[in-house]
């Protein structure tokens, strides 16, 4: 996981993550390829009774350099969903078109010279800039920075508390990718063929999952992603969604008013049965906003029974996320147990059912 989270990989620029994923999956796959959009797809053949797609997205939210001013300061646009209030003062890691890594800091007008009413407001992103220590546009360019280069928050993965809790950047969704990889490694002699897919550009429209599902034509699918854990001071218990350390979440619904995924009832039921049979702690998740690759996979062609196994995570889409490694381990066990239960009979019962 630390290896996956240490590289720069915002949407559309997942190359370094992709290399790690390929190295991890290659020894365990019967076939392995990268499609035209950049998804990594690994196949482990089962008994041929159907196709199960496991999807975790490689990309993270980031920033794109949009302008270099004559003083060497960089302006930027968001890649994915950022909250502007958490960006000022953050250290960033810029990856240039040549692969060079350059550090910088997101700056803004200091509060000392702001009017009182200004200091109380969120600073718009258009007023923020990245300071890389350059004194001119030419100096910035000599360092290798160009318009179109990308940046992410500069953070390491560290353990805190009892050692089960980790904090870092890009857990959304490198932890889902890690769960997918470990499940794929462990699965053997399944009834169905297992397709492990590390998708691209989830944060900007579920794009990789759309094309991968069209290519694979799965009979059933699971997305492996993070979900909100609001179990923190100041949030009413009824708004927690999930809790850290209480097991992976089995998604019921997500998106605003159910606009994302309403999990297929048979997928949801089987996940719960597996969790109970194998004594895996689990939570049921109703997420009021946001979604996963599952919501686009389910719409492939005639429709795909789909669900999501989520890892509860605090402070998602912030510079520092937090989760429990035990929750991730139990998510892996749940995915493995689910995959072993899928048969041709289960698939036929939940795909097209002819009435006449």
N, C-alpha and C positions, 0 to 999 in steps of 0.2 A: 504493500500500500504506500509506504513512504517513497518508494521508487516511482510509482505512478504519479504521486502528488508533487514530486520534485521538479517536474519538467513543465515547460510553458506550452499550453494547448488550448487556447480559446477556440470558439467555433470557427471552422474553416481552416484552422492551423493546427490540426491534431497530430502532425507528423511524428514528433518525438514520443508522444503517448503510443501511437500506432506501432512504433518500433518495439517498444517494451511488450505490448500485447502480443505481437507476432512471436516474439521470442518465448513468451510464456506458454502460448497455445500450441506452437508447432510440434513439440514432441508428443502431444497427446491427440492430435487431429489426424483423421484419415485423409482429409482434404483441407486446404487452407488457401484463401485468396483475398485480395483487396479489390473491391468493386470500383467503378468509375468515379463515385463520389467520395471514396476514401474509407468506407466501412471495412472493418476486418471481419471476415466470415470463416468460422472453423466448423467443420462437419465431423462428427463422430458417429459412425454408422451403428445402428441397432439392428433389430430384426425386421425392419422395413414396414412396420405397421402404421407408420405415419411420421409426421415431422413436428418437432417441438422447437420453437424459437425462443432463445434466452437473449434478452437485449439489455445492455448497459451502455450509457453514452460516455464517450471519451472526452468530449469538449467541456470547457468551463467558461463562465462569463469572463469577459476581458475588456480591453480598451484598444482602440485603433488610432494611431497618430494621423491627424487630419491636416495639420499645418505646423510649420516651424517659423517662428517670427524672427525678426532681425536681431533680437537679443539672445537667440538660442533656446527660448522656451517653447515647449511643445503643447499644442492644443490636441484634443482627442474627442472621439465619439465612443459611445458605449457599444459593446458587443454583448447582447443579452441584457437581462434585467438587473440594473443597479439601483440602489437607493443613494441619491446624491449626498445625503447627510453624512454618510460614513466614509466618503472619499478624501476629504481634505486631511493632509498630514500623513497619508499612507505612503510607505516606500513601495516602489514598483520595480518590476523586472521587465525590461524591454527586449524583445527578440527581433533582430534586424533581418532583412531579406537574405543576408549571408549566413545567418545562424549565430551571429555574435550576440552575447548577452550584455546589456548595459543597465546599470541601476540608476534610479531616479526617485524623486519625491514629488507627490502631488501637492502643489502649493496654491495659495489664495491670498487675498488681501488680509494682513494680520488684523486680529480683532482690536488691537490697540488704537488703530486709526479709523475704525468703523464708527458710525453713528450708533447709539444704543439700539435703535430699532433694526438696524442692519445686522448687528451681532446676534440678534435673537432668531434670525431667519436662516433657513437652509440655503446654502450657496448654490446657485444653479450651475450645472456642469459646464455651461458655456463660459463661466467666469473662472473656472479652474484651469490649471496648466501643470505640466510636468517639468521639473527642474532637473537637468542632468549635469549641471555644473558647467555648461558651455556658456560662452560670452557672446556668441554670434551664431547666425545661421550657418555660416561656413564651418565654424568649429563643430557644431552639432553634426553636420554632414560628414566631416572628416572622422568623427567618432563612429560613423556608419549608420546614423539614423536617417530614415527617409519616410515620407508620407506613405502610409499603408503598412508600416511596421506595427506590431501588436505588443501589448503589455498586459501583465497580470500583477496582482498583489504579491509582494515578496514575503513569503512565510515558509517556515519549516514545520514538519510534523513532529509534535512532542507529546509525551505522555504526562498526564497530571493526575493528582489524586492517588488512588490505589493502583494506578498503572493500567487499569482497564479503560480509562477515559483518555482519548487522544484529541488534540486540537491541531488544526492546520488549514491549508487552503485547498480548494477543489475537491473536497469530499463529495460534493455534488458534481460529477457522479463517479469519481474514481473508486469510491468504496463499492458502488454497484458493479463496476467493471471487475474489481477484485473478487467479489462474491461470485460473479459469473465464471471467472477463470477457475476458481477453486472448485466450483460445482462441476464444471466441464472435466477437469482433471479426474475427479472422483467417480464420475458416472461410467459404468461398464455394463455391457450386455443388456441394454435397455430394449424395451419393445419397439420404441420409436427411434428415429434418427434425431440426434441432438445437434442443433445449429446454434453455436455461440456467436453472437454478433456484437461487436464493439462499434457502436454507431457514432456518426459525426453529426454536428450541427443540431443537436436536440434543443439547445438553449435558444435557438433562433427559428424555431418552427418545426421541430421533429422531422427534419428533412432526410437524414440518413436512414431512419427507421422506415420511412415511407418507401424508399426505393429498395431497401433490403427485403422487406416483406413481400413486395411485388415479385422480386426475383426468386425467393425461397418458396413462396406459397405455403406457409405453415398451416397445420391443422389446429394448433393451439400455441399460445405465446404467453410468456411472462416478461414484464419489464422489471429490472432490478435497479432501484433508485433510492434516493433519500426522501424523507418526508419531514414535515415540521414537528419539532418537539418544543412546545411552548411551556414546558413545566418549569417556569422561572418566576421570580417575584414580580408581582404586579399584574399577572395574567390570571383571570378567573379559571378555576379548574375545568369548567365546561368548554373552555377555549384552548386547552392544551393540545388537542389532536392526538398526540402520542407522548410517551414519557421515555426518557433515557434509561436504559438498563432493564426494561420490562419486556424485552423480546422484539423481534421484527414485527412490522405491521402488515396485515393483510388488508389491502385496499378494498373499500366498498364503493367509494365514489370520490371524484375530484373535479377540479375546474369550478368556475363560478356557476352555481345553480345546476351542477351536473353536466356542464358543457364539455368537460374533458372525458374521463372514463367512468362509466358505470360498469363495474366489473361483471363479467359473465357469471351468472349464478352458479353454474357447474364448476367453474374454475375456483370461485370463492369457496364453495362447499368443500371441494377436494383439498384445498390448502388447509382449511380448518380441521378436516378429518386427519390429515397427515400430522399436523401439529399436535393434536390430541393423542393420536396413536403413539407418537414418538416422544411425547412429553417435552415438546419444544414450547417454551413460553411465547405467547403471541399477543398482539393487540389488533383491534379492528379500527380501521382508519377511514374517517370521513373528512376530506380535506376541502376547505371552502374556496381555495384558489390554487392555481398551478396544476400541472398535469405531467404525464410521462409519455415515453414512446408507445406505451400500450394503447393510448387513445387513437393513434394513427394506424397502428398495426391491426387493430380490430376492424378497421374499415377497408382492409385489403380485399379487392375483388368481391367475392360473395359474403365476406365477413369471416372473422377469426375469433373464436372464443379466447378472450384475453384477460389477464389480471396483472397485478403488480405486487411484488414483495418489496416493502420499504424498510430502510434502516432509519430509525428516529435520529434526527440531527438538530442540534440547536444552532441558531444564528446562520441559517442557510442564506446564500447570496450576500455574505458579508466577508470582510477580510480574514475572519478567523472562525471556522466552524468547529463543532464539537460533537463527538459521538462515543458510543460504547463498543469496544471490540467484541464483547460477548454478544451484543445484538447482531453484529455482522456475522459472527460464527454461527449463531442460530439461524440467521437468514440463509446461510449456505446449506445447513442441514435441511431446512424446509424446502429449498429448491431441489435438492437431491431427492428427498422423499417424494415430492410431487412428480418429478420426472419419471421415477420408477413406477408410478401408478398409472401413467398414461398408456392405454392400449387401443387397439383398433376398435374394440367394442365401445370404449369410452368416447372415442372420436365420433363413431357413427351415431351414437346417441345424442351428440351435441352439435353436429353439423346440420346439413339440410335433412329435414325429416318429412318424407313424403306421406301425405295424407290420402292421396288418391292418384 
